[in-house]
Amino acid sequence: MTSPTIVPLVGTVGVPARYGGFETLAEQLCRYVSADDVEFVVYCERRAYAEGERGVRFAGHRRIFLSLRANGMASLFHDAMALIDAVFHQNAREVFIFGYSGAWILPLLKLVRPQVRYIVNVDGMEWRRDKFSAPTRLLLKALEWCAARTASVVIADNAALAELFRNRYQREPVVIAYGGDHTVLPALATSSASPLPDGHYLAIARIEPENNTETIIQGCIAAGVPLAFVGNWKANAYGTALRARYGQTPGITLLDPLYDQRALAHWRAGAIGYIHGHSVGGTNPSLVEALFHTDRMVSFDCSFNRATLSGAGAYFADADALATLLRHGLTPIPAVELAQLRSTYCWDGITARYLALLQR
């Protein structure tokens, strides 16, 4: 019997997903790909999972737990440690790398193990984010440069991001987006579910300035429409200040993060539309996921969001523009157009494209 191909997945907090888009991607790869054919080795942050949750296997694939944090500055060493293990201990011939925190070690690995294919999903030009200081942005630019120059294959999750990357580094990325159909689940049947505001709009995001969090809140207040906003309000001073300012505003419901998709389905099912404020980062998973729950979408006007939706839905540039759109009511995306978008973001096709990279 032929042994399965070993392919490490580096650059996530781990599986099952409890953080963001890369974790969801890693989880869906594990769920859609048989470990008898390709065995993924997923590097996980130990502290993100309780002791009883640290089983070696997930959906038939292997997990390795590292003591270092997988986010922030520690991610530079978490991902580098994972890459060293993947190349020298797992003897992998191909490695999927999500993000470029560990890219600083890639030139050395390429020198020592030139036969290994390093397939890097570059995410969304992180150095453009407002939350980072000037030195951090400089570091992120350097890491991005390392990934661009040394990766065997570059993956961009969005056509607009691929264009920026092409112009900046003269590399031709493979464009593969995220999926959203994993969120189509029945809502949890529980009496503890929070009551839904009547005819509310929904927003889901990390609470950061570049996600236009306050703009969305102000636009809904000005339009007089209810808003349920799911986010990590306690993660930083910006979120804490917004919650203190708007947490008691009538019609505004600020919810802590919901990682259980069935719990989140409670809020998605009752929403009359979705508001997306991300301005940086390629394809944002929350926008793709929203496509499977509503035909009324309004997004911040940037090239990334327009590329994700192929121009469908409505767009805003500030709180006044958003308020005007909401007062008049959002126009549904035509059924044929919505069906095409949904078919683009189904995980079976997306995971098949990742597998195809391994066969090149």
C-alpha positions as CSV (number, residue, x, y, z in Angstrom):
1,M,0.0,0.0,0.0
2,T,1.4,3.4,-1.0
3,S,2.1,5.8,1.9
4,P,0.3,9.2,1.7
5,T,2.1,12.3,0.7
6,I,3.1,14.3,3.8
7,V,2.2,18.0,3.4
8,P,2.8,20.3,6.5
9,L,0.5,23.3,7.0
10,V,2.4,26.1,8.6
11,G,1.2,29.6,9.8
12,T,-2.1,29.0,11.6
13,V,-3.2,28.9,15.2
14,G,-4.4,25.4,14.4
15,V,-7.5,23.2,13.7
16,P,-10.3,23.2,14.3
17,A,-10.5,26.9,13.4
18,R,-10.7,29.3,16.3
19,Y,-9.2,32.5,14.9
20,G,-9.5,33.5,11.3
21,G,-9.4,32.7,7.6
22,F,-6.2,30.7,7.5
23,E,-7.4,28.5,10.3
24,T,-10.7,27.9,8.4
25,L,-8.7,27.1,5.2
26,A,-6.6,24.6,7.1
27,E,-9.6,23.0,8.7
28,Q,-11.5,22.6,5.3
29,L,-8.4,21.1,3.7
30,C,-8.3,18.5,6.4
31,R,-12.0,17.8,6.1
32,Y,-12.1,17.6,2.2
33,V,-8.9,15.8,1.6
34,S,-8.5,12.1,2.6
35,A,-5.5,11.4,4.8
36,D,-5.0,8.2,2.8
37,D,-4.0,10.3,-0.2
38,V,-2.4,13.4,1.4
39,E,-1.7,13.6,5.1
40,F,-1.6,17.2,6.3
41,V,0.5,18.0,9.3
42,V,-1.0,21.0,11.0
43,Y,1.1,23.0,13.5
44,C,-1.0,24.4,16.3
45,E,-0.6,26.8,19.2
46,R,-0.8,24.7,22.3
47,R,-2.5,27.3,24.5
48,A,-5.3,27.8,22.0
49,Y,-6.7,24.3,22.9
50,A,-7.6,22.8,26.2
51,E,-5.6,19.8,27.3
52,G,-8.4,17.4,26.4
53,E,-8.6,18.9,22.9
54,R,-5.0,18.2,21.9
55,G,-5.5,14.9,20.2
56,V,-2.9,13.9,17.6
57,R,-5.5,13.4,14.9
58,F,-8.0,15.8,13.4
59,A,-10.2,14.5,10.5
60,G,-7.6,11.8,10.0
61,H,-4.7,14.3,9.7
62,R,-1.9,15.0,12.2
63,R,-1.5,17.9,14.6
64,I,1.7,19.0,16.2
65,F,1.4,21.5,19.1
66,L,4.0,24.2,19.7
67,S,4.4,26.1,22.9
68,L,5.0,29.5,21.1
69,R,2.1,31.8,20.3
70,A,1.1,31.8,16.6
71,N,0.2,35.5,16.5
72,G,2.0,38.7,17.1
73,M,5.8,38.9,17.2
74,A,6.0,35.3,18.5
75,S,4.6,34.1,15.2
76,L,8.0,34.8,13.6
77,F,9.5,32.0,15.7
78,H,6.4,29.8,15.9
79,D,6.3,29.6,12.1
80,A,10.1,29.2,11.7
81,M,10.1,26.4,14.3
82,A,7.3,24.7,12.3
83,L,9.2,25.1,9.0
84,I,12.3,23.6,10.5
85,D,10.4,20.6,11.7
86,A,8.5,20.3,8.4
87,V,11.7,20.2,6.3
88,F,14.1,18.3,8.6
89,H,11.9,16.1,10.7
90,Q,8.9,15.4,8.5
91,N,11.1,15.3,5.4
92,A,8.4,17.1,3.5
93,R,8.9,17.7,-0.2
94,E,6.1,20.3,-0.3
95,V,4.9,22.8,2.4
96,F,1.9,25.0,2.5
97,I,2.7,28.3,4.3
98,F,-0.1,30.6,5.3
99,G,1.1,34.2,5.7
100,Y,4.7,35.3,5.8
101,S,5.7,35.4,9.5
102,G,8.2,32.7,9.0
103,A,9.4,33.9,5.6
104,W,12.7,35.3,7.1
105,I,14.0,31.7,7.4
106,L,13.0,30.7,3.8
107,P,16.2,31.9,2.1
108,L,18.2,29.7,4.4
109,L,15.9,26.7,3.9
110,K,15.9,27.2,0.2
111,L,19.7,27.1,0.3
112,V,19.9,23.9,2.4
113,R,16.8,22.1,1.0
114,P,16.4,23.5,-2.5
115,Q,14.3,20.5,-3.6
116,V,11.4,21.4,-1.3
117,R,8.5,23.4,-2.8
118,Y,7.5,26.2,-0.5
119,I,3.9,27.2,-1.4
120,V,3.1,30.5,0.3
121,N,-0.4,32.2,0.6
122,V,0.7,35.8,1.1
123,D,-2.5,37.0,2.7
124,G,-3.2,40.7,2.2
125,M,-0.1,43.0,2.4
126,E,-0.3,43.3,6.2
127,W,2.0,46.3,6.3
128,R,-0.8,48.4,4.9
129,R,-2.8,48.1,8.2
130,D,-3.2,51.2,10.3
131,K,-2.8,49.4,13.6
132,F,0.9,48.7,13.0
133,S,3.7,51.1,14.0
134,A,6.3,52.3,11.4
135,P,8.9,49.8,12.6
136,T,6.4,46.9,12.5
137,R,5.3,47.9,9.0
138,L,9.0,47.9,7.9
139,L,9.4,44.4,9.3
140,L,6.2,43.2,7.5
141,K,7.5,44.6,4.2
142,A,10.8,42.8,4.7
143,L,8.9,39.5,5.5
144,E,6.7,40.0,2.4
145,W,9.8,40.6,0.3
146,C,11.4,37.4,1.6
147,A,8.2,35.4,0.7
148,A,7.9,37.0,-2.7
149,R,11.5,36.3,-3.6
150,T,12.0,32.8,-2.2
151,A,8.5,31.1,-2.4
152,S,8.3,28.4,-5.0
153,V,4.7,29.3,-5.6
154,V,2.8,32.4,-4.4
155,I,-1.0,32.2,-3.7
156,A,-3.1,35.3,-3.6
157,D,-6.7,35.0,-2.4
158,N,-8.0,37.9,-4.5
159,A,-7.6,39.1,-8.1
160,A,-7.0,42.7,-6.9
161,L,-4.3,41.5,-4.4
162,A,-2.7,39.4,-7.2
163,E,-2.5,42.6,-9.3
164,L,-0.8,44.5,-6.5
165,F,1.6,41.7,-5.9
166,R,2.4,41.3,-9.6
167,N,3.2,45.0,-9.9
168,R,5.3,45.1,-6.8
169,Y,7.3,42.0,-7.2
170,Q,6.9,40.9,-10.8
171,R,5.6,37.5,-9.6
172,E,2.5,35.8,-11.0
173,P,0.5,34.5,-8.1
174,V,-2.0,31.7,-8.3
175,V,-5.4,33.1,-7.3
176,I,-7.4,30.9,-4.9
177,A,-10.0,32.4,-2.7
178,Y,-11.6,31.2,0.5
179,G,-14.9,29.3,0.8
180,G,-18.0,30.1,2.7
181,D,-20.4,27.2,2.4
182,H,-19.2,25.6,5.6
183,T,-21.3,28.2,7.4
184,V,-24.6,26.9,6.0
185,L,-25.8,25.2,9.2
186,P,-29.0,25.3,11.3
187,A,-29.0,27.7,14.2
188,L,-28.5,26.3,17.7
189,A,-31.8,25.5,19.3
190,T,-31.2,27.1,22.7
191,S,-33.3,29.3,25.0
192,S,-30.1,31.3,25.9
193,A,-29.8,32.8,22.4
194,S,-29.9,36.6,22.5
195,P,-33.1,38.2,21.2
196,L,-32.8,39.5,17.7
197,P,-33.3,43.2,17.0
198,D,-36.2,43.7,14.6
199,G,-34.9,43.8,11.0
200,H,-31.2,44.2,11.9
201,Y,-28.2,44.4,9.7
202,L,-25.2,42.3,10.6
203,A,-21.4,43.0,10.6
204,I,-18.7,40.6,11.6
205,A,-15.1,41.7,11.9
206,R,-12.0,42.1,14.0
207,I,-12.3,45.4,15.7
208,E,-9.7,47.5,14.0
209,P,-9.6,51.0,12.4
210,E,-9.0,49.6,8.9
211,N,-12.2,47.6,9.2
212,N,-14.2,50.8,9.5
213,T,-15.9,49.7,12.6
214,E,-17.0,53.1,13.9
215,T,-18.0,54.1,10.3
216,I,-20.5,51.2,10.2
217,I,-21.9,52.0,13.6
218,Q,-22.3,55.7,12.9
219,G,-23.9,54.9,9.5
220,C,-26.5,52.7,11.1
221,I,-27.2,55.2,13.8
222,A,-27.7,58.0,11.3
223,A,-30.0,55.8,9.1
224,G,-32.0,54.6,12.2
225,V,-31.5,50.9,11.4
226,P,-30.6,48.2,14.0
227,L,-27.1,46.7,13.8
228,A,-25.7,43.6,15.4
229,F,-21.9,43.7,15.2
230,V,-19.9,40.6,16.2
231,G,-16.2,41.3,17.0
232,N,-13.4,41.1,19.5
233,W,-14.2,44.3,21.4
234,K,-11.9,43.5,24.3
235,A,-8.8,42.8,22.3
236,N,-7.5,46.4,22.1
237,A,-8.0,49.9,23.3
238,Y,-9.8,50.8,20.1
239,G,-12.4,48.2,20.6
240,T,-12.8,48.9,24.3
241,A,-13.4,52.6,23.6
242,L,-16.0,51.9,20.9
243,R,-17.9,49.5,23.2
244,A,-17.9,52.1,25.9
245,R,-19.1,54.8,23.5
246,Y,-21.8,52.8,21.6
247,G,-22.6,49.8,23.8
248,Q,-25.7,51.3,25.3
249,T,-26.9,53.0,22.1
250,P,-30.5,51.9,21.2
251,G,-30.6,49.6,18.2
252,I,-26.8,48.9,18.4
253,T,-26.0,45.3,19.7
254,L,-22.2,44.7,20.1
255,L,-21.5,41.0,20.5
256,D,-18.4,39.2,21.5
257,P,-16.7,36.8,19.0
258,L,-18.8,33.7,18.0
259,Y,-16.6,30.9,16.7
260,D,-19.4,28.3,16.7
261,Q,-20.9,28.5,13.3
262,R,-24.3,27.3,14.6
263,A,-24.4,30.0,17.2
264,L,-23.5,32.6,14.6
265,A,-26.3,31.2,12.3
266,H,-28.8,32.6,14.9
267,W,-27.7,36.1,13.9
268,R,-27.2,35.5,10.2
269,A,-30.7,34.0,9.8
270,G,-32.4,37.1,11.3
271,A,-30.4,39.7,9.4
272,I,-31.9,41.6,6.5
273,G,-28.5,42.4,5.1
274,Y,-24.7,42.4,5.7
275,I,-22.4,45.3,6.1
276,H,-18.7,44.8,5.4
277,G,-16.1,47.4,6.3
278,H,-12.7,45.8,5.6
279,S,-10.4,48.0,3.5
280,V,-7.3,45.9,3.5
281,G,-6.4,42.2,3.0
282,G,-7.6,40.6,-0.2
283,T,-10.6,38.2,0.2
284,N,-12.1,38.6,3.7
285,P,-13.7,35.3,4.8
286,S,-16.6,37.1,6.6
287,L,-17.6,38.7,3.3
288,V,-17.5,35.4,1.4
289,E,-19.4,33.7,4.2
290,A,-22.1,36.4,4.1
291,L,-22.9,35.5,0.5
292,F,-24.4,32.2,1.6
293,H,-26.8,33.9,4.0
294,T,-28.1,37.1,2.3
295,D,-28.6,38.7,-1.1
296,R,-28.3,42.2,0.4
297,M,-24.7,43.3,0.7
298,V,-23.0,46.7,1.3
299,S,-19.2,46.9,1.4
300,F,-16.5,49.5,1.9
301,D,-15.5,50.7,-1.5
302,C,-12.1,49.2,-2.3
303,S,-10.6,47.1,-5.0
304,F,-10.4,44.0,-2.8
305,N,-14.1,43.9,-2.0
306,R,-15.2,44.7,-5.5
307,A,-13.0,41.9,-6.8
308,T,-14.4,39.4,-4.2
309,L,-18.0,40.3,-5.2
310,S,-17.3,40.9,-8.9
311,G,-18.8,44.4,-8.4
312,A,-22.1,43.0,-7.0
313,G,-24.0,44.7,-4.1
314,A,-23.6,48.3,-2.9
315,Y,-20.5,50.2,-1.8
316,F,-19.8,53.1,0.7
317,A,-16.9,55.4,1.4
318,D,-18.0,57.0,4.7
319,A,-20.8,56.9,7.3
320,D,-22.9,59.4,5.4
321,A,-22.8,57.3,2.2
322,L,-23.6,54.2,4.2
323,A,-26.6,55.9,5.9
324,T,-28.0,57.0,2.6
325,L,-27.9,53.5,1.2
326,L,-29.5,52.0,4.3
327,R,-32.3,54.6,4.4
328,H,-33.3,53.6,0.9
329,G,-32.9,49.9,1.5
330,L,-30.3,47.6,-0.2
331,T,-31.1,46.2,-3.6
332,P,-30.9,42.4,-3.7
333,I,-28.1,40.8,-5.8
334,P,-29.8,39.2,-8.8
335,A,-30.4,35.4,-8.2
336,V,-28.2,34.3,-11.2
337,E,-25.3,36.5,-10.1
338,L,-25.6,35.4,-6.5
339,A,-25.6,31.7,-7.6
340,Q,-22.5,32.2,-9.6
341,L,-20.7,33.9,-6.7
342,R,-21.7,31.2,-4.3
343,S,-20.4,28.5,-6.7
344,T,-17.0,30.3,-6.8
345,Y,-16.6,30.1,-3.0
346,C,-17.5,26.5,-2.4
347,W,-14.9,24.5,-0.5
348,D,-14.9,21.4,-2.7
349,G,-13.6,23.4,-5.7
350,I,-11.2,25.5,-3.6
351,T,-9.6,22.4,-1.9
352,A,-9.3,20.8,-5.3
353,R,-7.3,23.7,-6.5
354,Y,-4.9,23.4,-3.6
355,L,-4.5,19.7,-4.3
356,A,-3.8,20.6,-8.0
357,L,-0.8,22.7,-6.9
358,L,0.7,19.6,-5.3
359,Q,0.5,17.7,-8.6
360,R,2.3,20.3,-10.6
